[in-house]
């Protein structure tokens, strides 16, 4: 007889079954083709659904060969295991998952220390889904601080934001969504990013801030943040206008602290109010995670921070998104813990070495002119040499795709619409061996390209999947 008495179930009691456990129709799975643009009527076996989706995804490009994206395409298996274990944790539910929330807090503190906040303990910040959301939050804080300072004139006065024409599209979205005038500093000649003096001249009493980019997506170059702050210091001395700076360090804020330690661009500059970065770029984490940090609590207006308690506990939140998995934040903490400063330095130096080495190989071919050499971000841009008339960068991009390489070709913004370039992003996982294979494939294509009667790509807009 049993050693204990089990609770008695009512006669005819049944166990509940998760509908996912129920059987599919084996015969239907063998004979029926499911619709692609409406829900199928019947369920199918999980193995069948898995195979159908996997077969279609085989037509995607190989992420490791995608030299257009800045986003991380390789992590260690241990990081993948951690992410799988945390994918069901809701990052916003900090009361239910306090240790995940603690790892987020530690990451903010580590970044505040890395970016030389005056007091890392009082710097405030949060994780986001990426730099686009982080930039939106930073822009909102800039606008709200300006509005409070100009309460006697706002909303009558129209706020403006000054930035280079090379900014990522998220800043154009911010200005559109939050009704801020975008004042863009154009490119001029061989200057492909913001000019500090030109930016300062665009500022007035309605300027909420100036955006400086530490690593332009167009060519990988750093904008001169210290010179920008100096130009704005001069404006304040002359006019009294105190214009804050936000540093969009989507890529460079995770490169410069390790490879360019003498470069002053961060919270060491008193005018820098906030900084963002993408953990899923040179932060070395799969998408999507970003970070937004403010110098101190004063830089982030308290009224922008919402407090909710319906998930249990009192939780401050400042984000455009609400529910999202905690996996990427956990992976960011893992990577910080795993690499440390010396490890990050080694990884980023390896990427820069690959970029500068490959740029040299491209230049040595003789058909191309380098705009940048990969010695800031591990990114370089190049165009065809002036005497090359048989083909253009769009032909090169199209032909490289035949070998699996995704190298974007695109036209620069005003005032350099005449300039079309190719850009190569060297990330962790794109090794010197892979770079050598790319160089060999490019060299192998040149005889065919040189024999063309003229550039063959008619539709430049459709020539590449990259659109800035």
Buried (B, 14 or more C-beta within 10 A) or exposed (E): EEEEEEEEEEEEEEEEEEEEEEEBEEEBBEEEEBEEEEEEEEBBBEEBBEEBEEEEEEEEEEEBBBBBBBBBBEBEEEBEEBBEEBEEBBBBBBBBBEEBBEBBBBBBBBBBEBBBBEEBEEBBBBBBBBBBBBBBBBBBBBBBBBBEEBEEEBEEBEBBBBBBBBBBEBBEBBBEEBEBEBBBBBBEEEBBBBBBEBBBBBBBBBBBBBBBBBBBBBBBBBBBBBBBBBBBBEBBEEEEBEBBBBBBBBBBBBBBBBBBEEBBBBBEBEBBBBBBBBBBBBBBBBBBBBBBBBBBEEBBBEEEBEEBEEEEEEBEBBBEEEEBBBBBBBBBBBBBEBBEEEBBBEBBBBBBBBBBBBBBBBBEEEBBBBBBBBBBBBBBBBBBEEEBEBBBBBBBBBBBBEBBBBBBBBBBBEEBEEBBBBBBBBBBBBBEEBBBBBBEBBBEBBEEBEEEEEBBBEEBEEBBEBEB
